[in-house]
């Protein structure tokens, strides 16, 4: 019998704010922004974990730059907010969380859920029901699990998971992982069926994760064990974490393991990865325009406009744009080109005063 008191959640909150520039910045990343409603994405993520997890069993791994903000926003003990000295992708992040939980006494019967801090998920009750089922299954069977999203269009910005036979109700074996595909391959995946988007939400027992690290990434296995035993964990992290190679957990472990399982989600999910994705989640007016802040739109359709109190945005005869105003920067961009914001930021980085705007 799996003891739910040994359930742990690890929230990855180290991302940057590039996709939602200029509202998001390096010092104000997406997970700290109130994109939907009044709370930040991080606050929504943590609140969605109660009461399945106690606050003491929730660990938040974030950038050293964001620790104070995360502690201020999160109803977890301050010591449960752990700083990465430098970003190293998700595999080192997971190894850090593993070592930290072991250091705090989590045993081989502990089960860990790993989830990003900046996804939109509803309803929370269904999310908790499915996550609980996944944690019980992983705890019993030693599986390395991911939650899969049924694709609604041939997206090229998500990784895909090809599923195999159903091994239990709601759980399917994984045949292979597909890196973010070109459109033609994404269309083939949808036409063939049996593929899911990779949500970036993972579940595994600590013992199963340790075994996978030992087999596939010995450096991360060694790092996690040494962190667990370190007399000064903060000093150890500052010294050792930057030496780890960058790697996503998908490629480092999940693609190589024979014990990977996918559970198709039963809740509504969106990673809100762009202004166009946010526009689809906001309540539009009759003309399809939506946003926040004072605005007057004349013969305009299907725009998202974000401004601030006291600054009026006026627009005439424009369609399908993101118009985002902040005190020091303004973005005007066709929604169909919002994936090019990273290109724009690379150009901004060449300016003499670029640090003020990134």
C-alpha positions in Angstrom: 0.0 0.0 0.0 1.4 3.4 -1.0 1.4 5.9 1.9 0.3 9.3 0.6 2.2 11.0 3.4 5.3 10.1 1.4 4.0 12.0 -1.7 6.3 14.9 -2.6 5.8 17.6 -5.3 8.7 19.4 -7.0 7.7 22.6 -8.8 10.3 23.8 -11.4 10.2 27.6 -11.3 13.4 28.6 -13.0 12.2 29.7 -16.4 12.8 33.1 -18.0 10.3 35.7 -19.3 11.3 35.8 -23.0 8.0 34.6 -24.6 6.0 37.3 -22.8 8.3 40.2 -23.4 8.0 43.1 -22.6 5.7 42.1 -19.7 8.0 39.3 -18.8 11.7 39.9 -18.3 14.8 38.1 -17.1 14.1 39.4 -13.6 10.3 38.9 -14.0 9.7 35.6 -15.6 6.4 34.1 -16.8 5.8 32.1 -13.6 5.7 35.3 -11.5 3.2 37.1 -13.8 -0.5 37.2 -13.2 -1.4 36.3 -16.8 -4.8 34.8 -16.0 -6.6 36.2 -13.0 -5.1 38.1 -10.1 -2.6 35.4 -8.9 0.8 34.6 -10.5 1.1 31.4 -12.4 3.3 30.1 -9.6 0.7 30.8 -7.0 -1.9 29.0 -9.0 0.4 26.0 -9.5 1.1 25.6 -5.8 -2.5 26.2 -4.7 -3.6 23.5 -7.1 -1.4 21.0 -5.2 -3.4 21.3 -1.9 -4.6 19.1 -0.2 -2.9 16.3 -2.1 0.4 17.5 -0.7 1.2 19.2 2.5 3.1 22.5 2.3 6.1 20.7 3.9 6.2 18.2 1.1 6.3 20.8 -1.7 9.7 21.8 -2.9 10.2 24.7 -5.3 13.4 24.8 -7.3 14.1 28.2 -8.8 16.8 30.6 -10.0 18.9 32.3 -7.3 17.6 35.6 -8.8 14.0 34.7 -8.0 14.2 33.1 -4.5 12.9 36.1 -2.6 9.9 36.6 -4.9 9.1 32.9 -4.9 9.2 32.8 -1.1 7.0 35.8 -0.9 4.4 34.3 -3.2 4.4 30.7 -2.1 2.7 29.2 1.0 5.5 26.7 1.6 8.2 26.9 4.2 11.0 29.3 3.2 13.6 26.4 3.3 11.5 24.6 0.7 12.5 27.1 -1.9 15.8 25.9 -3.2 18.0 28.0 -5.5 19.8 26.8 -8.6 23.0 28.8 -8.9 22.7 28.7 -12.6 20.2 27.2 -15.1 21.1 23.7 -16.2 17.8 22.4 -17.7 15.5 19.9 -16.2 17.6 16.8 -15.6 20.0 18.6 -13.2 17.0 20.3 -11.6 15.4 16.9 -10.9 18.7 15.6 -9.5 18.9 18.6 -7.2 15.4 17.9 -6.0 16.2 14.2 -5.5 19.3 15.0 -3.4 17.4 17.6 -1.4 14.6 15.2 -0.6 17.0 12.5 0.4 18.9 14.9 2.6 15.6 15.7 4.4 14.9 12.0 5.0 12.7 10.9 2.2 13.0 7.1 1.9 12.7 4.5 -0.9 8.9 4.5 -0.5 8.7 8.2 -1.4 7.0 9.2 -4.7 7.8 12.5 -6.4 5.7 14.5 -8.9 7.6 17.1 -10.9 5.7 19.9 -12.6 6.4 23.3 -14.2 5.3 26.4 -12.4 3.8 28.1 -15.4 1.0 25.9 -16.8 -2.7 26.6 -16.9 -4.6 23.5 -15.6 -8.3 23.1 -14.7 -10.3 21.8 -13.0 -7.9 21.4 -10.0 -10.0 18.5 -8.6 -9.6 16.3 -11.7 -5.9 17.2 -11.9 -5.4 16.0 -8.3 -7.4 12.8 -8.9 -5.2 11.9 -11.9 -2.0 12.9 -10.2 -2.8 10.8 -7.2 -3.6 7.8 -9.4 -0.2 8.3 -11.2 1.7 8.5 -7.9 0.1 5.3 -6.6 0.8 3.5 -9.8 4.5 4.7 -10.0 5.0 3.8 -6.3 3.7 0.3 -6.8 5.3 -0.5 -10.2 8.5 1.4 -10.3 7.4 3.2 -13.4 8.8 6.5 -14.8 5.7 8.3 -15.8 4.8 11.3 -17.9 1.4 12.8 -18.4 0.4 13.1 -22.1 -1.8 15.7 -23.7 -4.1 14.6 -26.6 -3.0 16.8 -29.5 -5.6 19.1 -31.0 -3.5 20.4 -33.9 -0.1 19.5 -35.5 2.0 21.6 -33.1 5.7 21.9 -33.8 6.5 23.5 -30.4 5.9 20.4 -28.3 7.6 17.1 -28.0 5.5 14.0 -28.8 5.1 10.6 -27.1 4.1 7.6 -29.1 2.1 5.3 -26.9 1.9 1.5 -27.0 -0.3 -1.0 -25.4 -2.5 -0.2 -22.4 -0.9 -1.8 -19.3 -3.7 -0.7 -16.9 -6.8 1.5 -17.3 -5.5 5.0 -17.9 -1.8 3.9 -18.3 0.0 3.1 -21.6 3.5 1.9 -22.3 5.7 4.4 -24.2 7.1 3.3 -27.5 9.2 6.4 -28.2 9.7 10.1 -27.7 9.7 12.5 -30.7 11.6 15.7 -30.4 9.7 18.9 -31.5 8.9 17.8 -35.1 8.6 19.7 -38.3 5.0 20.3 -39.4 4.9 17.4 -41.8 5.9 14.9 -39.1 3.5 16.4 -36.6 0.7 15.9 -39.1 1.8 12.3 -39.6 1.6 11.8 -35.8 -1.9 13.1 -35.6 -3.0 11.1 -38.6 -1.5 7.9 -37.2 -3.0 8.3 -33.8 -1.7 7.1 -30.5 0.6 10.2 -30.0 0.5 12.7 -27.1 2.1 16.0 -26.5 4.7 15.8 -23.7 3.2 17.9 -20.9 6.5 18.1 -18.9 4.8 16.7 -15.8 6.5 13.6 -14.5 6.0 11.1 -11.6 8.4 8.5 -10.2 9.4 6.8 -7.0 12.7 8.1 -5.6 14.3 4.6 -5.8 13.2 4.2 -9.4 14.6 7.6 -10.3 17.9 6.9 -8.6 18.2 3.6 -10.5 17.6 5.4 -13.8 20.2 8.1 -13.0 22.7 5.4 -12.0 22.1 3.6 -15.3 21.9 6.5 -17.7 23.5 9.6 -16.1 26.0 8.5 -13.5 27.2 12.1 -13.0 23.7 13.1 -11.8 23.4 10.1 -9.6 26.7 10.9 -7.9 25.7 14.6 -7.6 22.3 13.8 -5.9 24.0 11.4 -3.5 26.7 13.8 -2.6 24.2 16.6 -2.1 22.1 14.4 0.2 25.2 13.9 2.4 26.7 17.4 2.1 27.3 19.1 5.5 26.8 22.5 3.8 24.3 21.9 0.9 24.3 25.6 -0.2 28.0 25.7 -0.6 27.9 22.3 -2.3 25.4 23.6 -4.8 27.3 26.8 -5.6 30.5 24.7 -6.2 29.1 21.6 -8.0 25.8 22.5 -9.7 27.4 24.7 -12.4 29.7 21.8 -13.4 26.8 19.6 -14.4 26.1 19.3 -18.1 22.8 20.8 -19.5 20.3 18.1 -20.3 16.5 17.8 -20.3 15.1 14.9 -18.3 13.3 13.5 -21.3 16.5 12.9 -23.3 18.7 12.1 -20.2 16.4 9.4 -18.8 12.9 9.0 -20.1 13.8 8.2 -23.7 16.3 5.5 -22.6 14.3 3.7 -19.9 12.4 0.5 -20.4 10.0 1.6 -17.6 8.4 4.7 -19.1 4.6 5.0 -18.9 2.3 7.7 -20.2 -1.1 8.6 -18.7 -3.3 10.6 -21.0 -4.7 13.6 -19.1 -8.3 14.1 -18.3 -8.0 17.8 -17.4 -7.7 20.9 -19.5 -4.0 21.9 -20.0 -2.2 24.8 -21.7 1.4 25.8 -21.2 0.5 29.4 -22.2 3.7 29.6 -24.3 2.9 32.7 -26.3 0.8 35.9 -26.6 -1.5 34.0 -29.1 -2.0 31.2 -26.5 -2.9 33.8 -23.9 -5.3 35.5 -26.2 -7.2 32.3 -26.7 -7.7 32.1 -22.9 -9.0 35.6 -22.3 -12.6 36.6 -22.7 -12.9 38.5 -26.0 -15.3 41.2 -26.9 -17.7 41.0 -29.9 -14.8 42.0 -32.2 -12.5 39.4 -30.8 -10.3 41.9 -29.0 -9.2 41.2 -25.5 -6.6 42.2 -22.9 -6.1 44.4 -19.9 -5.7 48.1 -19.3 -7.4 51.1 -21.0 -7.8 50.7 -24.8 -9.9 52.1 -27.6 -10.1 50.0 -30.8 -11.6 51.4 -34.0 -12.4 48.8 -36.8 -10.0 46.3 -35.1 -10.4 42.6 -34.7 -8.8 39.7 -32.9 -6.1 41.6 -31.1 -4.7 41.3 -27.6 -3.8 44.6 -25.9 -2.0 44.8 -22.6 -1.4 48.1 -21.0 -1.3 49.6 -17.5 -3.5 52.0 -15.5 -3.1 55.5 -16.8 -1.8 54.6 -20.2 -4.4 54.5 -23.0 -3.7 52.4 -26.1 -5.6 53.4 -29.3 -5.6 51.4 -32.5 -7.3 51.8 -35.9 -7.9 49.1 -38.5 -5.5 46.5 -37.3 -6.1 42.8 -36.9 -4.5 39.9 -35.2 -1.8 41.8 -33.3 -0.3 41.7 -29.8 0.1 45.2 -28.5 1.9 45.2 -25.1 2.9 48.4 -23.3 5.1 48.6 -20.2 6.8 51.7 -18.7 10.0 51.2 -20.7 9.1 49.1 -23.7 6.3 48.4 -26.2 5.7 45.4 -28.4 3.7 45.4 -31.6 3.6 42.0 -33.3 1.4 39.9 -35.5 0.1 37.1 -33.3 1.2 34.6 -36.0 4.8 35.8 -35.6 4.9 35.8 -31.8 7.4 32.9 -31.8 9.9 35.4 -33.2 10.1 37.4 -30.0 13.4 35.6 -29.1 14.8 36.9 -32.4 13.7 40.4 -31.4 15.4 40.0 -28.0 18.6 38.9 -29.6 18.6 42.1 -31.6 17.8 44.2 -28.5 20.7 42.6 -26.7 23.0 44.3 -29.2 21.9 47.8 -28.0 24.2 49.6 -25.6 21.5 49.8 -22.9 20.1 46.4 -23.5 20.2 45.3 -19.9 17.5 47.8 -19.1 15.1 46.2 -21.5 15.7 42.4 -21.2 
